[in-house]
Amino acid sequence: MYFDEVGRNMNKEALVGTVTPLPKGYSGTITVVKAQSHIEGNVALFSYDLDETETVFGQNMTARYHGTDTWMWRKGEWRIAAGQMFRYYEDPAAGEVDARLLPDYVGTYELSPGNTMVISREGKQLYRQRGDGPKTELIPEVGPVFFRKGVEGRTLFRRGQRGKVDGLIDRRNNEDIVWKKVG
């Protein structure tokens, strides 16, 4: 059984079928780091990080992954029984925001009666605060799309038919939670 970073559940045949050469103009390396192992009887666990560097037509990209493999001692040798891989989340690059639009985003948003979030502004920075929770900076990505440092997902400000901001969307994994602007 092998579970990859995009959620596929594969057997050995399917996993081997995903292995293909890099396209023309691509090159790369993968380095195993932070390896740890633990053996208990006929089962061995191997946990490690992978640092990937990829060059695409002269442009360099990097990614970090974490893998865990389970090995079993069978018929006189160690054989892999299962593996799981995930990619470490990294924040997108911060973008620019048109400071003239920031006042439009400021206000109170409601998810349900009594469940509110306040968007406030300090200079060119926006902050969100749910109830009595901590105030968290919203970092601009592009247009009305913002993110929070170290948090997967986005906050999008939505404009209604008259062009006024009437809500915000909390988007995670392409699923939306819609908040209505109430003040």
Backbone as a chain_set.jsonl record, in Angstrom:
{"seq": "MYFDEVGRNMNKEALVGTVTPLPKGYSGTITVVKAQSHIEGNVALFSYDLDETETVFGQNMTARYHGTDTWMWRKGEWRIAAGQMFRYYEDPAAGEVDARLLPDYVGTYELSPGNTMVISREGKQLYRQRGDGPKTELIPEVGPVFFRKGVEGRTLFRRGQRGKVDGLIDRRNNEDIVWKKVG", "coords": {"N": [[0.858, -1.176, 0.0], [0.572, 2.175, -0.873], [0.551, 5.579, -0.217], [0.308, 8.671, -1.585], [1.465, 12.163, -1.825], [-0.589, 13.562, -3.023], [-2.878, 12.299, -2.39], [-3.441, 9.82, -3.528], [-4.158, 6.347, -3.377], [-2.339, 3.588, -3.73], [-1.41, 0.404, -5.156], [1.519, -1.746, -5.507], [1.918, -2.107, -8.293], [0.506, 0.069, -9.421], [1.922, 2.208, -8.268], [4.541, 1.856, -9.352], [3.87, 2.342, -11.974], [3.597, 5.09, -12.009], [6.095, 6.122, -12.193], [8.09, 7.941, -14.2], [10.301, 9.311, -16.706], [11.723, 12.628, -16.348], [10.383, 15.436, -18.166], [11.74, 16.859, -21.246], [14.033, 19.486, -20.724], [13.738, 19.613, -18.035], [15.201, 18.958, -14.848], [16.497, 17.432, -11.843], [17.009, 16.859, -8.28], [16.787, 14.737, -5.42], [17.135, 14.68, -1.985], [17.637, 12.698, 0.843], [16.884, 13.45, 4.152], [17.089, 13.863, 7.747], [16.598, 11.215, 8.6], [15.1, 8.494, 10.329], [14.839, 5.441, 12.14], [13.128, 2.522, 13.347], [13.06, -0.617, 14.788], [11.094, -3.393, 15.486], [10.797, -6.505, 16.366], [9.668, -8.286, 13.631], [9.082, -6.057, 12.143], [9.861, -2.966, 10.666], [10.162, 0.518, 10.933], [10.546, 3.375, 8.975], [11.293, 6.695, 8.83], [11.446, 9.848, 7.249], [12.656, 12.897, 5.74], [12.379, 14.508, 2.568], [14.249, 16.515, 0.508], [13.65, 18.306, -2.274], [14.937, 19.456, -5.322], [14.254, 21.098, -8.248], [14.823, 21.843, -11.615], [13.482, 23.774, -14.074], [13.634, 24.414, -17.272], [15.835, 26.117, -16.697], [14.912, 27.523, -14.486], [14.761, 27.467, -10.99], [13.17, 25.398, -8.564], [11.887, 24.38, -5.369], [10.93, 21.815, -3.04], [9.548, 20.253, -0.132], [9.167, 17.15, 1.477], [7.622, 14.617, 3.548], [8.131, 11.319, 4.49], [6.972, 8.068, 5.457], [7.77, 4.772, 5.857], [6.831, 1.367, 6.09], [8.302, -1.616, 6.844], [8.6, -5.176, 6.497], [9.934, -8.221, 7.771], [10.232, -10.882, 5.771], [10.361, -14.117, 4.453], [13.154, -14.282, 4.739], [14.138, -11.719, 4.1], [14.02, -8.095, 4.141], [11.053, -6.46, 3.288], [9.153, -3.954, 1.749], [6.072, -2.909, 3.062], [4.199, -0.88, 3.298], [3.78, 2.608, 2.52], [3.827, 6.118, 3.08], [3.429, 9.432, 1.994], [3.781, 12.929, 2.378], [3.468, 16.379, 1.457], [5.164, 19.148, 2.744], [3.509, 22.045, 3.881], [3.775, 25.278, 2.509], [3.792, 28.781, 2.737], [2.317, 30.997, 0.299], [3.905, 33.412, -1.918], [3.948, 36.726, -0.735], [1.834, 39.307, -1.896], [0.966, 42.434, -3.44], [-1.274, 44.926, -2.204], [-3.99, 47.012, -3.037], [-4.14, 49.816, -1.334], [-6.268, 51.562, -1.232], [-8.508, 49.993, -1.297], [-8.705, 48.699, 1.127], [-10.346, 49.848, 3.272], [-12.874, 48.963, 2.451], [-12.958, 46.299, 3.181], [-12.906, 46.186, 5.93], [-14.743, 45.489, 8.869], [-17.55, 43.812, 10.48], [-18.235, 40.399, 10.284], [-20.528, 37.725, 9.884], [-21.067, 34.349, 10.647], [-22.996, 32.729, 11.744], [-25.801, 33.458, 13.898], [-24.406, 35.283, 16.518], [-21.889, 34.218, 16.058], [-19.159, 35.593, 15.113], [-16.737, 37.437, 13.122], [-14.212, 39.833, 13.144], [-12.857, 42.129, 10.946], [-10.126, 44.141, 10.885], [-8.1, 47.112, 10.499], [-4.76, 48.229, 10.376], [-2.814, 50.667, 9.443], [-1.406, 49.644, 6.445], [-2.098, 47.042, 6.821], [-4.263, 44.248, 7.217], [-6.313, 42.604, 9.655], [-7.725, 39.7, 11.17], [-10.152, 38.608, 13.512], [-11.66, 36.249, 15.427], [-14.347, 36.147, 17.535], [-13.296, 36.101, 20.887], [-10.784, 35.309, 20.264], [-7.28, 35.282, 19.171], [-5.884, 38.097, 17.389], [-5.168, 37.96, 13.993], [-2.875, 38.428, 11.37], [-3.783, 39.234, 8.041], [-2.396, 38.424, 5.06], [-1.73, 39.876, 1.968], [-2.311, 38.215, -1.136], [-3.145, 38.208, -3.906], [-5.138, 40.621, -5.535], [-8.363, 40.58, -4.05], [-7.642, 38.497, -2.363], [-6.368, 36.844, 0.417], [-4.006, 35.441, 2.802], [-3.124, 33.558, 5.776], [-0.221, 33.441, 7.751], [1.403, 30.383, 7.772], [-0.947, 28.928, 7.728], [-3.007, 26.817, 5.983], [-5.07, 27.606, 3.254], [-7.327, 30.254, 2.214], [-8.5, 33.658, 2.482], [-11.088, 35.341, 1.053], [-12.44, 38.305, -0.158], [-15.715, 39.201, -0.902], [-17.651, 40.789, -3.36], [-20.846, 42.224, -3.735], [-23.82, 42.628, -5.816], [-24.007, 45.409, -6.102], [-21.417, 46.201, -6.016], [-20.315, 46.551, -3.527], [-18.494, 45.284, -0.708], [-19.844, 42.43, 0.542], [-19.464, 40.162, 1.942], [-17.267, 37.542, 3.155], [-15.12, 34.872, 2.223], [-14.013, 31.919, 3.588], [-11.714, 29.806, 2.447], [-10.778, 26.496, 2.09], [-9.015, 23.846, 0.78], [-10.504, 23.991, -1.608], [-13.089, 24.225, -0.67], [-15.706, 26.171, 0.569], [-16.488, 28.41, 3.201], [-18.902, 30.668, 3.93], [-19.115, 33.946, 5.047], [-21.25, 36.528, 6.12], [-21.285, 40.027, 5.653], [-22.003, 42.18, 8.257], [-21.67, 44.564, 9.49]], "CA": [[0.0, 0.0, 0.0], [1.344, 3.417, -0.905], [-0.31, 6.758, -0.198], [1.196, 9.763, -1.97], [1.187, 13.511, -1.339], [-1.805, 14.117, -3.614], [-4.022, 11.537, -1.9], [-3.697, 8.558, -4.224], [-3.947, 5.086, -2.664], [-1.877, 2.733, -4.83], [-0.672, -0.827, -4.891], [2.851, -1.681, -6.091], [1.817, -1.954, -9.747], [0.099, 1.442, -9.71], [3.026, 3.084, -7.893], [5.591, 1.719, -10.358], [3.345, 2.968, -13.188], [3.71, 6.554, -11.937], [7.502, 6.508, -12.343], [8.406, 8.276, -15.593], [11.406, 10.281, -16.79], [11.354, 14.038, -16.396], [10.292, 15.944, -19.538], [12.868, 17.611, -21.78], [14.161, 20.801, -20.107], [13.585, 19.453, -16.589], [16.17, 18.121, -14.139], [16.281, 17.599, -10.415], [17.613, 15.958, -7.305], [16.069, 14.531, -4.161], [18.064, 14.308, -0.923], [17.004, 12.189, 2.061], [17.404, 14.088, 5.36], [16.383, 13.599, 9.013], [16.127, 9.825, 8.597], [14.987, 7.793, 11.609], [14.273, 4.104, 11.974], [12.803, 1.783, 14.571], [12.768, -2.021, 14.472], [10.375, -4.117, 16.536], [10.537, -7.852, 15.853], [9.778, -8.416, 12.175], [8.573, -4.829, 11.533], [10.761, -1.816, 10.743], [9.583, 1.789, 10.509], [11.544, 4.302, 8.465], [10.696, 8.014, 8.688], [12.479, 10.682, 6.64], [12.262, 14.042, 4.922], [12.983, 14.591, 1.245], [14.428, 17.867, -0.024], [13.662, 18.199, -3.723], [15.289, 20.61, -6.131], [13.895, 20.828, -9.636], [15.142, 22.929, -12.533], [12.571, 23.738, -15.216], [14.151, 25.352, -18.26], [16.723, 27.077, -16.045], [14.32, 28.128, -13.295], [14.845, 26.515, -9.877], [12.061, 25.259, -7.623], [12.166, 23.437, -4.298], [9.785, 21.278, -2.297], [9.925, 19.382, 0.989], [8.209, 16.079, 1.712], [7.903, 13.705, 4.661], [7.687, 9.966, 4.189], [7.061, 7.002, 6.449], [7.669, 3.455, 5.236], [6.755, 0.208, 6.983], [8.958, -2.788, 6.257], [8.387, -6.439, 7.231], [10.894, -9.292, 7.499], [9.495, -12.017, 5.224], [11.135, -15.029, 3.598], [14.58, -14.034, 4.862], [14.578, -10.389, 3.682], [13.129, -6.984, 4.438], [10.213, -6.052, 2.151], [8.292, -2.828, 2.1], [4.657, -3.274, 3.119], [3.371, 0.314, 3.13], [4.469, 3.889, 2.546], [2.96, 7.291, 3.027], [4.203, 10.637, 1.704], [3.026, 14.181, 2.289], [4.278, 17.556, 1.162], [5.064, 20.196, 3.739], [2.84, 23.254, 3.429], [4.55, 26.511, 2.52], [2.996, 29.955, 2.391], [2.601, 31.599, -1.015], [4.589, 34.704, -1.871], [3.07, 37.862, -0.449], [1.644, 40.214, -3.022], [0.647, 43.838, -3.138], [-2.695, 45.218, -2.077], [-4.342, 48.403, -3.3], [-4.528, 50.34, -0.02], [-7.564, 52.255, -1.35], [-9.592, 49.016, -1.129], [-8.719, 48.139, 2.48], [-11.518, 50.229, 4.068], [-14.033, 48.166, 2.033], [-12.908, 44.982, 3.808], [-13.034, 46.341, 7.378], [-16.1, 45.361, 9.382], [-17.917, 42.587, 11.208], [-18.803, 39.357, 9.428], [-21.244, 36.75, 10.707], [-21.257, 33.009, 10.102], [-24.314, 32.379, 12.276], [-26.068, 34.408, 14.985], [-23.462, 35.229, 17.634], [-20.587, 33.689, 15.623], [-18.682, 36.691, 14.275], [-15.323, 37.7, 12.888], [-13.987, 41.249, 12.884], [-11.713, 42.482, 10.11], [-9.678, 45.489, 11.251], [-6.978, 47.62, 9.697], [-3.731, 49.054, 11.011], [-1.978, 51.092, 8.32], [-1.681, 48.865, 5.234], [-2.291, 45.646, 7.212], [-5.571, 43.796, 7.684], [-6.286, 41.568, 10.686], [-8.999, 39.05, 11.439], [-10.277, 38.145, 14.885], [-12.93, 35.552, 15.689], [-14.738, 36.21, 18.94], [-12.239, 36.555, 21.791], [-9.53, 34.702, 19.833], [-6.198, 36.225, 18.848], [-5.918, 38.86, 16.143], [-4.228, 37.343, 13.058], [-2.652, 39.241, 10.17], [-4.138, 38.74, 6.716], [-1.322, 38.813, 4.149], [-2.279, 39.889, 0.612], [-1.711, 37.349, -2.152], [-3.455, 38.888, -5.157], [-6.497, 41.168, -5.509], [-9.044, 40.476, -2.759], [-7.3, 37.185, -1.796], [-5.396, 36.962, 1.499], [-3.705, 34.203, 3.526], [-2.54, 33.712, 7.108], [1.077, 32.77, 7.825], [1.417, 29.025, 8.317], [-2.288, 28.341, 7.723], [-3.453, 26.476, 4.641], [-6.368, 28.184, 2.932], [-7.347, 31.651, 1.809], [-9.636, 34.515, 2.813], [-11.447, 36.118, -0.135], [-13.511, 39.264, 0.076], [-16.697, 39.072, -1.967], [-18.455, 41.977, -3.65], [-22.206, 41.925, -4.178], [-24.287, 43.208, -7.076], [-23.78, 46.859, -6.147], [-19.977, 46.44, -5.935], [-19.877, 46.683, -2.138], [-18.124, 44.035, -0.063], [-20.992, 41.946, 1.318], [-19.112, 38.943, 2.653], [-15.948, 36.983, 2.924], [-15.109, 33.425, 2.05], [-12.895, 31.136, 4.119], [-11.57, 28.698, 1.495], [-9.791, 25.463, 2.394], [-9.127, 22.697, -0.117], [-11.587, 24.257, -2.564], [-14.396, 24.241, -0.011], [-15.927, 27.523, 1.053], [-17.377, 28.804, 4.293], [-19.259, 32.046, 3.59], [-19.474, 34.849, 6.132], [-21.986, 37.69, 5.644], [-20.882, 41.282, 6.313], [-23.138, 42.71, 8.993], [-21.362, 45.883, 10.054]], "C": [[0.899, 1.233, 0.0], [0.369, 4.583, -1.05], [0.569, 7.972, -0.481], [0.676, 11.122, -1.516], [-0.032, 14.154, -1.972], [-3.032, 13.277, -3.294], [-4.317, 10.243, -2.623], [-3.345, 7.378, -3.32], [-3.599, 4.061, -3.737], [-1.3, 1.418, -4.316], [0.676, -0.704, -5.605], [2.802, -1.427, -7.595], [1.461, -0.518, -10.125], [1.222, 2.427, -9.392], [4.128, 3.04, -8.942], [5.148, 2.395, -11.664], [3.436, 4.484, -13.189], [5.134, 7.036, -12.179], [7.81, 6.711, -13.829], [9.581, 9.241, -15.601], [10.878, 11.709, -16.772], [11.275, 14.493, -17.847], [11.567, 16.678, -19.947], [12.865, 19.008, -21.149], [14.035, 20.771, -18.591], [14.746, 18.619, -16.057], [15.931, 18.311, -12.654], [17.036, 16.601, -9.58], [16.69, 15.859, -6.101], [17.082, 14.025, -3.153], [17.269, 13.85, 0.294], [17.686, 12.844, 3.263], [16.546, 13.689, 6.558], [15.827, 12.175, 9.063], [16.143, 9.249, 10.014], [14.419, 6.411, 11.335], [14.033, 3.479, 13.34], [12.42, 0.362, 14.157], [12.177, -2.684, 15.703], [10.041, -5.488, 15.972], [10.733, -7.907, 14.348], [9.227, -7.19, 11.436], [9.589, -3.705, 11.734], [10.027, -0.589, 10.213], [10.713, 2.717, 10.1], [10.84, 5.618, 8.177], [11.785, 8.962, 8.203], [11.845, 11.892, 5.949], [12.986, 13.947, 3.588], [13.061, 16.063, 0.852], [14.599, 17.734, -1.529], [14.065, 19.532, -4.34], [14.99, 20.233, -7.566], [14.235, 22.058, -10.462], [14.284, 22.746, -13.775], [13.012, 24.835, -16.18], [14.929, 26.487, -17.598], [16.171, 27.75, -14.809], [14.269, 27.085, -12.18], [13.617, 26.576, -8.978], [12.481, 24.267, -6.548], [10.864, 22.972, -3.674], [10.336, 20.395, -1.189], [8.792, 18.396, 1.24], [8.591, 15.335, 2.98], [7.328, 12.339, 4.302], [7.842, 9.047, 5.384], [6.826, 5.687, 5.732], [7.63, 2.385, 6.31], [7.312, -0.995, 6.235], [8.662, -4.01, 7.123], [9.446, -7.447, 6.799], [10.091, -10.507, 7.061], [10.425, -12.809, 4.313], [12.614, -14.657, 3.568], [15.061, -12.682, 4.369], [13.545, -9.337, 4.07], [12.391, -6.583, 3.171], [9.296, -4.928, 2.617], [6.828, -3.278, 2.035], [3.75, -2.07, 2.867], [4.246, 1.554, 3.182], [3.465, 5.013, 2.459], [3.843, 8.519, 2.874], [3.278, 11.842, 1.792], [3.993, 15.319, 2.03], [4.063, 18.567, 2.269], [4.403, 21.424, 3.127], [3.823, 24.424, 3.491], [3.641, 27.646, 2.08], [3.309, 30.414, 0.974], [3.41, 32.879, -0.829], [3.565, 35.798, -1.578], [3.008, 38.767, -1.666], [1.403, 41.628, -2.541], [-0.865, 43.978, -3.016], [-2.904, 46.705, -2.37], [-4.907, 48.965, -1.994], [-5.866, 51.071, -0.055], [-8.737, 51.305, -1.112], [-9.721, 48.497, 0.305], [-9.923, 48.573, 3.317], [-12.773, 49.423, 3.712], [-14.114, 46.841, 2.788], [-13.164, 45.043, 5.316], [-14.5, 46.222, 7.785], [-16.3, 44.065, 10.138], [-18.62, 41.647, 10.241], [-19.404, 38.286, 10.331], [-21.4, 35.434, 9.951], [-22.63, 32.482, 10.494], [-24.57, 33.347, 13.427], [-25.11, 34.2, 16.165], [-22.077, 34.713, 17.275], [-20.017, 34.691, 14.616], [-17.164, 36.717, 14.151], [-15.211, 39.183, 12.551], [-12.734, 41.387, 12.031], [-11.364, 43.929, 10.444], [-8.451, 45.851, 10.421], [-6.056, 48.429, 10.582], [-2.754, 49.43, 9.9], [-2.375, 50.337, 7.058], [-1.922, 47.392, 5.538], [-3.736, 45.401, 7.639], [-5.367, 42.7, 8.715], [-7.676, 40.972, 10.809], [-8.975, 38.552, 12.875], [-11.654, 37.525, 15.052], [-13.209, 35.587, 17.168], [-13.635, 36.806, 19.788], [-10.872, 35.99, 21.411], [-8.48, 35.746, 19.484], [-6.431, 36.923, 17.506], [-4.819, 38.281, 15.249], [-4.113, 38.194, 11.806], [-3.119, 38.505, 8.922], [-3.102, 39.299, 5.744], [-1.875, 38.786, 2.728], [-1.533, 38.906, -0.292], [-1.899, 38.005, -3.518], [-4.895, 39.39, -5.072], [-7.119, 41.065, -4.123], [-8.773, 39.14, -2.046], [-6.159, 37.353, -0.803], [-5.14, 35.582, 2.097], [-3.147, 34.559, 4.897], [-1.257, 32.894, 7.158], [0.925, 31.399, 8.483], [0.073, 28.323, 8.331], [-2.697, 28.062, 6.283], [-4.841, 27.065, 4.411], [-6.234, 29.664, 2.629], [-8.584, 32.342, 2.375], [-9.878, 35.394, 1.6], [-12.578, 37.07, 0.234], [-14.404, 39.288, -1.153], [-17.482, 40.367, -2.117], [-19.81, 41.54, -4.185], [-22.541, 42.638, -5.478], [-24.009, 44.701, -7.191], [-22.297, 47.212, -5.995], [-19.442, 46.616, -4.538], [-19.493, 45.308, -1.598], [-19.282, 43.608, 0.824], [-20.684, 40.658, 2.078], [-17.662, 38.571, 2.438], [-16.071, 35.478, 2.882], [-13.85, 32.88, 2.692], [-12.786, 29.912, 3.226], [-10.446, 27.783, 1.949], [-10.049, 24.291, 1.477], [-10.33, 22.811, -1.044], [-12.98, 24.116, -1.972], [-14.541, 25.586, 0.686], [-16.858, 27.567, 2.253], [-17.623, 30.282, 4.075], [-19.719, 32.794, 4.837], [-20.167, 36.066, 5.512], [-21.522, 38.942, 6.403], [-22.111, 41.897, 6.953], [-22.864, 44.086, 9.581], [-19.986, 46.339, 9.697]], "O": [[1.857, 1.322, 0.768], [-0.521, 4.565, -1.9], [1.476, 8.272, 0.294], [-0.391, 11.23, -0.913], [-0.477, 15.202, -1.503], [-4.105, 13.504, -3.852], [-5.346, 9.618, -2.364], [-2.354, 7.415, -2.591], [-4.444, 3.7, -4.557], [-0.78, 1.333, -3.203], [0.953, 0.317, -6.236], [3.57, -0.614, -8.111], [2.05, 0.047, -11.047], [1.455, 3.37, -10.148], [4.602, 4.089, -9.379], [5.977, 2.959, -12.378], [3.361, 5.107, -14.248], [5.359, 8.234, -12.351], [7.791, 5.761, -14.612], [9.832, 9.918, -14.604], [9.73, 11.964, -17.135], [12.023, 13.99, -18.686], [12.37, 17.068, -19.099], [11.814, 19.642, -21.05], [14.207, 21.797, -17.934], [15.216, 17.694, -16.72], [15.24, 19.246, -12.247], [17.618, 15.64, -10.082], [15.92, 16.773, -5.806], [17.803, 13.063, -3.416], [16.34, 14.531, 0.727], [18.911, 12.805, 3.385], [15.414, 13.233, 6.398], [14.705, 11.962, 9.521], [17.071, 9.485, 10.789], [13.619, 6.226, 10.417], [14.646, 3.853, 14.34], [11.57, 0.163, 13.289], [12.694, -2.551, 16.812], [9.103, -5.623, 15.186], [11.816, -7.615, 13.841], [8.937, -7.266, 10.242], [10.11, -3.515, 12.833], [9.359, -0.647, 9.181], [11.719, 2.829, 10.8], [9.905, 5.664, 7.378], [12.919, 8.901, 8.679], [10.657, 11.894, 5.625], [14.073, 13.376, 3.496], [12.053, 16.769, 0.864], [15.56, 17.131, -2.006], [13.594, 20.593, -3.93], [15.415, 19.182, -8.046], [13.963, 23.185, -10.049], [14.341, 21.714, -14.443], [12.793, 26.022, -15.938], [14.712, 27.662, -17.895], [16.897, 28.484, -14.139], [13.8, 25.966, -12.385], [13.097, 27.649, -8.673], [13.332, 23.41, -6.788], [9.835, 23.641, -3.766], [11.44, 19.861, -1.29], [7.616, 18.759, 1.218], [9.732, 15.406, 3.436], [6.182, 12.228, 3.866], [8.732, 9.227, 6.215], [5.802, 5.507, 5.073], [8.32, 2.488, 7.325], [6.856, -1.341, 5.145], [8.494, -3.892, 8.336], [9.811, -7.524, 5.626], [9.36, -11.099, 7.856], [11.171, -12.245, 3.513], [13.254, -14.705, 2.517], [16.267, -12.485, 4.222], [12.372, -9.636, 4.295], [12.999, -6.388, 2.118], [8.748, -4.955, 3.719], [6.406, -3.936, 1.085], [2.669, -2.21, 2.297], [5.309, 1.558, 3.802], [2.402, 4.883, 1.853], [4.874, 8.64, 3.534], [2.134, 11.792, 1.339], [5.18, 15.233, 2.344], [2.933, 18.819, 2.686], [4.7, 21.798, 1.992], [4.611, 24.53, 4.431], [2.827, 27.492, 1.17], [4.431, 30.243, 0.497], [3.574, 33.363, 0.29], [2.456, 35.787, -2.112], [4.0, 38.964, -2.369], [1.616, 41.955, -1.373], [-1.628, 43.244, -3.644], [-2.086, 47.543, -1.992], [-6.023, 48.626, -1.598], [-6.532, 51.19, 0.974], [-9.833, 51.746, -0.766], [-10.747, 47.915, 0.657], [-10.486, 47.736, 4.022], [-13.638, 49.219, 4.564], [-15.205, 46.316, 3.01], [-13.593, 44.055, 5.911], [-15.384, 46.779, 7.135], [-15.354, 43.322, 10.401], [-19.492, 42.06, 9.476], [-18.87, 37.977, 11.396], [-21.804, 35.404, 8.789], [-23.334, 31.873, 9.688], [-23.634, 33.999, 13.89], [-25.014, 33.11, 16.728], [-21.172, 34.765, 18.108], [-20.342, 34.651, 13.429], [-16.428, 36.122, 14.939], [-16.004, 39.721, 11.778], [-11.684, 40.832, 12.354], [-12.194, 44.827, 10.307], [-7.857, 45.013, 9.742], [-6.499, 49.209, 11.425], [-1.956, 48.599, 9.466], [-3.533, 50.378, 6.643], [-1.951, 46.571, 4.621], [-4.35, 46.221, 8.322], [-4.384, 41.96, 8.667], [-8.678, 41.649, 10.583], [-7.939, 38.133, 13.391], [-12.677, 38.179, 14.849], [-12.406, 35.112, 17.971], [-13.098, 37.868, 19.474], [-9.904, 36.168, 22.15], [-8.754, 36.946, 19.498], [-7.092, 36.39, 16.615], [-3.678, 38.128, 15.684], [-5.118, 38.629, 11.244], [-2.882, 37.307, 8.766], [-2.954, 40.515, 5.623], [-2.438, 37.773, 2.315], [-0.311, 38.779, -0.231], [-0.924, 38.319, -4.201], [-5.775, 38.674, -4.595], [-6.484, 41.419, -3.129], [-9.577, 38.701, -1.224], [-5.119, 37.927, -1.125], [-5.943, 34.665, 1.928], [-2.753, 35.697, 5.15], [-1.218, 31.77, 6.656], [0.396, 31.271, 9.587], [-0.045, 27.232, 8.889], [-2.728, 28.974, 5.456], [-5.689, 27.017, 5.301], [-5.16, 30.249, 2.771], [-9.58, 31.697, 2.703], [-8.98, 36.114, 1.163], [-13.555, 36.671, 0.868], [-13.931, 39.382, -2.285], [-17.921, 40.963, -1.133], [-19.908, 40.608, -4.983], [-21.665, 43.18, -6.152], [-23.794, 45.199, -8.296], [-21.953, 48.386, -5.859], [-18.239, 46.811, -4.36], [-20.084, 44.296, -1.974], [-19.663, 44.329, 1.746], [-21.547, 40.125, 2.776], [-16.938, 39.19, 1.658], [-17.004, 34.892, 3.433], [-12.745, 33.324, 2.379], [-13.674, 29.06, 3.242], [-9.316, 28.221, 2.167], [-11.172, 23.792, 1.399], [-11.075, 21.851, -1.239], [-13.947, 23.909, -2.705], [-13.603, 26.075, 1.315], [-17.867, 26.865, 2.314], [-16.68, 31.071, 4.036], [-20.59, 32.335, 5.575], [-19.717, 36.577, 4.486], [-21.382, 38.924, 7.626], [-23.129, 42.112, 6.296], [-23.777, 44.707, 10.126], [-19.574, 47.429, 10.094]]}, "num_chains": 1, "name": "protein.A"}
